[in-house]
């Protein structure tokens, strides 16, 4: 009798959302950059999850199909105080578990690293959180393991520094001491294609991508958790345009954007979240300007900007966050009157900073309108040949690596106007041929 009763209940439940046997699906994702304690996430109302470490997380209580979910930060971490933000946090369950929620935690920049191609070294600095000033780390400069280092980036967890070596065709990995910032070679070199010139790591800290300028390809790697080493992904390398010289990943971790210098274009490739494999999106590559040399995507994943060095302009695009496609903003490109080299969008998204090389050697601040159009608001002098620029995670300071003068210019930021003001002591000496700066 009991068996027959349960069979009857199951039959009635078909197609009924309130059925006691209704399937529920988990919601989760990845936390990166967490250093403090006490982080608590919330999924809609009443579902809480304490997170104590970087990596994957999953709420224990599932959500029924066709119901909505909304992941937010209920309690921010302390000791140190951090601000954690959520990407891909809302949606509707569609008969599958959700695994792509991203939670990234930040605080004021702690360390800065400058790679110098002429001196074959890496200069390390501690950052004064109040003034932005730089103080050399003990043992700095550090000898580069590879030859001709041209780019560097800190992984989202702040544990490793990845340095792209153009001469030795490899990426070298250094462990970052969490207290002192001292660098230690952490793993064997990662072989790339010929003349690697830039790299990017996805927001989940699982995939590494490298632009090989001489091969017209992008190499894709899976990062080993804990060691920093990376192994080649199936299908890699991937063909892009001629002379790929920079790349970036959108904040949602769905698309890789590659600037092709000779073609004056941007290749857009979809990232498979499960494997890291790349697939060109419909319409790729997208036309930019002559000498497309760098690209930046705003934090809202709605706008992208390309510096056209030869064309002395900046191309403005809106971004389709679902397809990755780029559409030129009316009036794009905007003339710069010089040769723009590097771009950085303020963390709050209201301003774009552009370094101008050749005779200008300055940094321009552009205000960003709601539709993406740029308006020049101010300009400040930098060192000679500023090739790299970055804003600290809280948007309080901007740092530029000056290749010609071998130093770093540091500026405080006016939060309301975006105007840059040189901080006391700037510029700070780095190595000869200071090419790139990265902030931890």
VOFI-567019 format. One line per 2 residues: number of its first residue (from 1); their letters; for each residue x negated, y negated, z negated of C-alpha. Coordinates in nm, 3 decimals, m for minus. Example, Ala and Ser with C-alpha at 12.3 -4.5 7.8 and 13.67 -1.06 7.14 Angstrom:
1) as) m1.230,0.450,m0.780 | m1.367,0.106,m0.714
END
This chain:
1) xx) 0.000,0.000,0.000 | m0.279,m0.246,m0.092
3) xx) m0.458,m0.177,0.237 | m0.141,m0.243,0.435
5) xx) m0.083,m0.565,0.243 | m0.432,m0.696,0.321
7) xx) m0.390,m0.602,0.688 | m0.070,m0.803,0.692
9) xx) m0.240,m1.103,0.536 | m0.520,m1.087,0.790
11) xx) m0.269,m1.077,1.074 | m0.087,m1.382,0.940
13) xx) m0.418,m1.565,0.896 | m0.500,m1.562,1.265
15) xx) m0.502,m1.926,1.379 | m0.406,m2.062,1.034
17) xx) m0.657,m2.315,0.897 | m0.554,m2.257,0.535
19) xx) m0.625,m1.887,0.551 | m0.822,m1.760,0.247
21) xx) m1.053,m1.576,0.490 | m1.129,m1.889,0.694
23) xx) m1.492,m1.897,0.802 | m1.711,m2.172,0.661
25) xx) m2.037,m2.300,0.805 | m2.340,m2.433,0.621
27) xx) m2.480,m2.783,0.662 | m2.853,m2.845,0.633
29) xx) m3.164,m2.980,0.792 | m3.512,m3.102,0.704
31) xx) m3.660,m3.336,0.443 | m3.992,m3.509,0.517
33) xx) m4.211,m3.762,0.339 | m4.083,m3.678,m0.010
35) xx) m4.332,m3.761,m0.286 | m4.107,m3.870,m0.572
37) xx) m3.874,m3.675,m0.799 | m3.498,m3.676,m0.844
39) xx) m3.373,m3.682,m0.484 | m3.009,m3.576,m0.467
41) xx) m2.819,m3.538,m0.141 | m2.442,m3.539,m0.107
43) xx) m2.222,m3.382,0.160 | m1.889,m3.564,0.166
45) xx) m1.744,m3.579,m0.184 | m1.832,m3.336,m0.460
47) xx) m2.104,m3.138,m0.284 | m2.446,m3.221,m0.431
49) xx) m2.792,m3.080,m0.368 | m3.112,m3.157,m0.559
51) xx) m3.421,m3.154,m0.338 | m3.768,m3.113,m0.488
53) xx) m3.991,m3.059,m0.185 | m4.032,m3.129,0.185
55) xx) m3.895,m2.873,0.429 | m3.564,m2.712,0.507
57) xx) m3.254,m2.764,0.292 | m2.902,m2.621,0.303
59) xx) m2.594,m2.714,0.102 | m2.467,m2.397,m0.072
61) xx) m2.102,m2.479,m0.008 | m1.990,m2.436,0.352
63) xx) m1.750,m2.648,0.556 | m1.457,m2.507,0.751
65) xx) m1.442,m2.528,1.128 | m1.307,m2.856,1.272
67) xx) m1.368,m3.031,0.939 | m1.606,m3.324,0.913
69) xx) m1.930,m3.346,0.717 | m2.120,m3.652,0.600
71) xx) m2.463,m3.620,0.440 | m2.581,m3.917,0.236
73) xx) m2.837,m3.988,m0.034 | m2.670,m3.990,m0.375
75) xx) m2.985,m4.052,m0.581 | m3.312,m4.192,m0.448
77) xx) m3.642,m4.045,m0.572 | m3.860,m4.215,m0.830
79) xx) m4.220,m4.184,m0.951 | m4.306,m4.306,m0.698
81) xx) m4.000,m4.504,m0.598 | m3.896,m4.414,m0.245
83) xx) m3.617,m4.491,m0.003 | m3.479,m4.189,0.182
85) xx) m3.263,m4.234,0.491 | m3.045,m3.985,0.678
87) xx) m3.032,m3.926,1.055 | m2.779,m3.695,1.226
89) xx) m2.588,m3.690,0.897 | m2.230,m3.700,1.020
91) xx) m2.022,m3.488,1.253 | m1.754,m3.221,1.289
93) xx) m1.811,m2.849,1.243 | m1.780,m2.663,1.574
95) xx) m1.793,m2.293,1.487 | m2.164,m2.308,1.400
97) xx) m2.395,m2.399,1.115 | m2.545,m2.748,1.119
99) xx) m2.925,m2.747,1.095 | m3.036,m3.080,1.241
101) xx) m2.976,m3.329,0.960 | m3.296,m3.529,0.904
103) xx) m3.384,m3.694,0.573 | m3.702,m3.902,0.576
105) xx) m3.842,m4.068,0.264 | m4.069,m4.372,0.273
107) xx) m4.242,m4.623,0.048 | m4.484,m4.906,0.102
109) xx) m4.782,m4.801,0.314 | m5.061,m4.649,0.104
111) xx) m5.345,m4.579,0.347 | m5.447,m4.698,0.692
113) xx) m5.669,m4.511,0.937 | m5.843,m4.664,1.238
115) xx) m6.007,m4.451,1.507 | m6.303,m4.613,1.683
117) xx) m6.399,m4.466,2.017 | m6.739,m4.635,2.053
119) xx) m6.868,m4.545,1.706 | m6.697,m4.204,1.709
121) xx) m6.559,m4.262,1.362 | m6.244,m4.297,1.154
123) xx) m6.223,m4.589,0.912 | m6.000,m4.528,0.610
125) xx) m5.847,m4.801,0.395 | m5.625,m4.826,0.092
127) xx) m5.342,m5.079,0.130 | m5.254,m5.339,m0.132
129) xx) m4.877,m5.300,m0.155 | m4.834,m5.663,m0.257
131) xx) m5.061,m5.843,m0.012 | m5.116,m5.589,0.266
133) xx) m5.493,m5.634,0.237 | m5.723,m5.342,0.321
135) xx) m6.000,m5.195,0.105 | m6.232,m4.924,0.245
137) xx) m6.177,m4.577,0.100 | m6.474,m4.404,m0.063
139) xx) m6.677,m4.230,0.208 | m6.534,m4.440,0.491
141) xx) m6.602,m4.447,0.778 | m6.560,m4.074,0.832
143) xx) m6.742,m3.909,1.121 | m6.505,m3.789,1.390
145) xx) m6.521,m3.414,1.449 | m6.426,m3.462,1.815
147) xx) m6.576,m3.706,2.065 | m6.423,m4.034,2.182
149) xx) m6.127,m4.057,1.944 | m5.858,m4.274,2.103
151) xx) m5.538,m4.221,1.904 | m5.419,m4.100,1.565
153) xx) m5.099,m4.036,1.376 | m4.997,m3.924,1.027
155) xx) m4.747,m3.639,1.013 | m4.401,m3.716,0.865
157) xx) m4.493,m3.550,0.534 | m4.805,m3.766,0.498
159) xx) m5.026,m3.461,0.452 | m5.236,m3.463,0.770
161) xx) m5.396,m3.706,1.014 | m5.399,m3.591,1.377
163) xx) m5.670,m3.750,1.593 | m5.665,m3.730,1.973
165) xx) m6.016,m3.696,2.118 | m6.037,m3.800,2.481
167) xx) m6.395,m3.684,2.536 | m6.377,m3.336,2.384
169) xx) m6.019,m3.269,2.504 | m5.879,m3.171,2.168
171) xx) m5.681,m3.284,1.867 | m5.855,m3.260,1.531
173) xx) m5.665,m3.231,1.204 | m5.767,m3.388,0.873
175) xx) m5.609,m3.327,0.534 | m5.524,m3.650,0.350
177) xx) m5.599,m3.656,m0.021 | m5.270,m3.773,m0.170
179) xx) m5.443,m3.975,m0.443 | m5.751,m4.121,m0.276
181) xx) m5.674,m4.105,0.097 | m6.005,m3.932,0.165
183) xx) m6.007,m3.724,0.483 | m6.124,m3.362,0.506
185) xx) m6.126,m3.153,0.825 | m5.833,m2.917,0.772
187) xx) m5.817,m2.676,1.062 | m5.990,m2.575,1.380
189) xx) m5.956,m2.815,1.671 | m5.644,m2.787,1.887
191) xx) m5.740,m2.757,2.254 | m5.544,m2.981,2.491
193) xx) m5.548,m3.064,2.861 | m5.802,m3.296,3.022
195) xx) m5.844,m3.651,2.891 | m5.581,m3.646,2.615
197) xx) m5.490,m4.003,2.525 | m5.188,m4.003,2.291
199) xx) m4.988,m3.775,2.064 | m4.653,m3.763,1.886
201) xx) m4.502,m3.543,1.614 | m4.128,m3.478,1.595
203) xx) m3.933,m3.600,1.287 | m3.902,m3.245,1.145
205) xx) m4.283,m3.211,1.135 | m4.267,m2.891,1.342
207) xx) m4.383,m2.992,1.690 | m4.683,m3.179,1.829
209) xx) m4.693,m3.326,2.180 | m5.004,m3.457,2.359
211) xx) m5.029,m3.663,2.678 | m5.308,m3.540,2.909
213) xx) m5.383,m3.838,3.133 | m5.612,m3.659,3.379
215) xx) m5.377,m3.363,3.430 | m5.046,m3.553,3.450
217) xx) m4.906,m3.321,3.184 | m4.782,m3.305,2.828
219) xx) m4.899,m3.020,2.603 | m4.653,m2.891,2.342
221) xx) m4.752,m2.719,2.018 | m4.580,m2.562,1.716
223) xx) m4.726,m2.687,1.386 | m4.811,m2.432,1.117
225) xx) m4.664,m2.535,0.785 | m4.928,m2.595,0.519
227) xx) m5.236,m2.583,0.742 | m5.164,m2.854,0.998
229) xx) m5.293,m2.630,1.279 | m5.079,m2.602,1.591
231) xx) m5.035,m2.331,1.855 | m4.934,m2.372,2.218
233) xx) m4.562,m2.340,2.293 | m4.442,m2.115,2.575
235) xx) m4.417,m2.302,2.904 | m4.671,m2.564,2.801
237) xx) m4.812,m2.782,2.950 | m4.527,m2.967,3.122
239) xx) m4.570,m3.176,3.434 | m4.478,m3.545,3.406
241) xx) m4.572,m3.854,3.612 | m4.913,m3.978,3.716
243) xx) m5.148,m4.087,3.435 | m4.929,m4.039,3.126
245) xx) m5.079,m4.271,2.864 | m4.831,m4.294,2.576
247) xx) m4.540,m4.107,2.429 | m4.287,m4.137,2.152
249) xx) m3.997,m3.935,2.011 | m3.654,m4.081,1.936
251) xx) m3.556,m4.104,1.566 | m3.309,m3.816,1.606
253) xx) m3.585,m3.586,1.733 | m3.396,m3.496,2.050
255) xx) m3.605,m3.655,2.327 | m3.967,m3.719,2.418
257) xx) m4.042,m4.038,2.613 | m4.362,m4.055,2.820
259) xx) m4.494,m4.364,3.004 | m4.666,m4.295,3.336
261) xx) m4.917,m4.573,3.405 | m4.978,m4.521,3.778
263) xx) m4.612,m4.458,3.863 | m4.477,m4.738,3.644
265) xx) m4.213,m4.505,3.506 | m4.087,m4.321,3.199
267) xx) m4.041,m3.943,3.192 | m3.773,m3.831,2.947
269) xx) m3.772,m3.471,2.824 | m3.519,m3.302,2.600
271) xx) m3.668,m3.121,2.299 | m3.533,m2.776,2.216
273) xx) m3.498,m2.796,1.839 | m3.539,m2.420,1.798
275) xx) m3.854,m2.375,2.008 | m4.000,m2.718,2.082
277) xx) m3.985,m2.649,2.456 | m3.928,m2.944,2.689
279) xx) m3.685,m2.996,2.976 | m3.662,m3.306,3.195
281) xx) m3.328,m3.485,3.155 | m3.109,m3.582,3.449
283) xx) m3.240,m3.894,3.623 | m3.595,m3.864,3.486
285) xx) m3.831,m4.032,3.553 | m3.684,m4.381,3.504
287) xx) m3.841,m4.685,3.669 | m4.018,m4.935,3.446
289) xx) m4.284,m5.187,3.561 | m4.635,m5.178,3.703
291) xx) m4.882,m5.022,3.461 | m4.630,m4.882,3.210
293) xx) m4.866,m4.838,2.916 | m4.660,m4.793,2.599
295) xx) m4.304,m4.740,2.477 | m4.111,m4.802,2.156
297) xx) m3.760,m4.689,2.055 | m3.560,m4.878,1.794
299) xx) m3.459,m4.707,1.465 | m3.094,m4.689,1.570
301) xx) m3.192,m4.481,1.878 | m3.002,m4.722,2.102
303) xx) m3.277,m4.932,2.266 | m3.619,m4.871,2.423
305) xx) m3.894,m5.106,2.538 | m4.185,m5.045,2.775
307) xx) m4.499,m5.261,2.798 | m4.602,m5.304,3.162
309) xx) m4.967,m5.402,3.143 | m5.027,m5.467,3.514
311) xx) m4.688,m5.630,3.566 | m4.727,m5.860,3.264
313) xx) m4.376,m5.778,3.147 | m4.167,m5.574,2.904
315) xx) m3.888,m5.354,3.038 | m3.573,m5.343,2.824
317) xx) m3.344,m5.039,2.820 | m3.038,m4.910,2.642
319) xx) m3.062,m4.544,2.540 | m2.790,m4.284,2.578
321) xx) m2.845,m4.098,2.251 | m2.663,m3.788,2.379
323) xx) m2.854,m3.748,2.708 | m3.172,m3.951,2.653
325) xx) m3.111,m4.146,2.975 | m3.238,m4.503,3.006
327) xx) m3.041,m4.792,3.156 | m3.205,m5.126,3.223
329) xx) m3.068,m5.422,3.028 | m2.942,m5.712,3.240
331) xx) m3.235,m5.943,3.315 | m3.499,m5.675,3.250
333) xx) m3.796,m5.692,3.264 | m3.888,m6.000,3.060
335) xx) m4.209,m6.177,3.164 | m4.483,m6.194,2.903
337) xx) m4.728,m6.423,3.084 | m5.010,m6.189,2.986
339) xx) m5.089,m5.817,2.980 | m4.889,m5.645,2.705
341) xx) m5.055,m5.333,2.567 | m4.887,m5.196,2.255
343) xx) m4.538,m5.228,2.108 | m4.381,m5.176,1.766
345) xx) m4.020,m5.225,1.658 | m3.965,m5.356,1.304
347) xx) m3.826,m5.084,1.074 | m3.506,m5.286,1.028
349) xx) m3.471,m5.305,1.407 | m3.440,m5.682,1.451
351) xx) m3.777,m5.762,1.606 | m4.025,m5.628,1.860
353) xx) m4.400,m5.693,1.825 | m4.620,m5.684,2.135
355) xx) m4.998,m5.711,2.159 | m5.129,m5.910,2.456
357) xx) m5.477,m5.825,2.580 | m5.700,m5.995,2.842
359) xx) m5.749,m6.367,2.774 | m5.458,m6.401,2.532
361) xx) m5.564,m6.167,2.250 | m5.251,m6.242,2.051
363) xx) m4.934,m6.083,1.918 | m4.589,m6.197,2.024
365) xx) m4.273,m6.156,1.818 | m3.945,m6.109,2.005
367) xx) m3.601,m6.118,1.848 | m3.374,m5.836,1.967
369) xx) m3.016,m5.924,2.063 | m2.729,m5.683,2.006
371) xx) m2.741,m5.569,2.368 | m3.119,m5.523,2.366
373) xx) m3.232,m5.845,2.538 | m3.555,m5.996,2.407
375) xx) m3.625,m6.359,2.319 | m3.976,m6.478,2.238
377) xx) m3.969,m6.633,1.891 | m4.336,m6.678,1.793
379) xx) m4.695,m6.591,1.878 | m5.002,m6.553,1.656
381) xx) m5.368,m6.498,1.736 | m5.525,m6.158,1.678
383) xx) m5.875,m6.022,1.732 | m6.030,m5.939,2.068
385) xx) m5.839,m5.686,2.278 | m5.568,m5.565,2.038
387) xx) m5.484,m5.218,2.169 | m5.268,m5.078,1.891
389) xx) m5.003,m5.219,1.658 | m4.794,m5.073,1.377
391) xx) m4.555,m5.202,1.111 | m4.574,m5.062,0.759
393) xx) m4.278,m4.838,0.662 | m4.099,m5.115,0.469
395) xx) m4.156,m5.378,0.737 | m4.350,m5.611,0.509
397) xx) m4.676,m5.612,0.708 | m4.798,m5.562,1.066
399) xx) m5.142,m5.420,1.152 | m5.329,m5.451,1.483
401) xx) m5.647,m5.263,1.582 | m5.875,m5.488,1.788
403) xx) m6.088,m5.284,2.027 | m6.317,m5.565,2.140
405) xx) m6.396,m5.711,1.798 | m6.397,m5.379,1.608
407) xx) m6.163,m5.488,1.330 | m5.805,m5.490,1.204
409) xx) m5.580,m5.796,1.189 | m5.319,m5.786,0.911
411) xx) m5.010,m6.005,0.897 | m4.727,m6.057,0.652
413) xx) m4.377,m6.062,0.802 | m4.107,m6.322,0.750
415) xx) m3.803,m6.098,0.709 | m3.559,m6.353,0.852
417) xx) m3.755,m6.473,1.157 | m4.009,m6.196,1.218
419) xx) m4.288,m6.456,1.221 | m4.633,m6.315,1.144
421) xx) m4.879,m6.487,0.911 | m5.236,m6.372,0.872
423) xx) m5.305,m6.236,0.521 | m5.605,m6.345,0.316
425) xx) m5.924,m6.166,0.419 | m5.796,m6.068,0.765
427) xx) m5.942,m5.942,0.993 | m6.096,m5.642,0.816
429) xx) m6.404,m5.474,0.964 | m6.360,m5.131,1.124
431) xx) m6.577,m4.936,1.367 | m6.696,m5.042,1.713
433) xx) m6.422,m4.993,1.969 | m6.137,m4.982,1.717
435) xx) m5.871,m4.822,1.935 | m5.577,m4.711,1.720
437) xx) m5.432,m4.758,1.374 | m5.201,m4.524,1.179
439) xx) m5.030,m4.584,0.844 | m4.957,m4.327,0.575
END
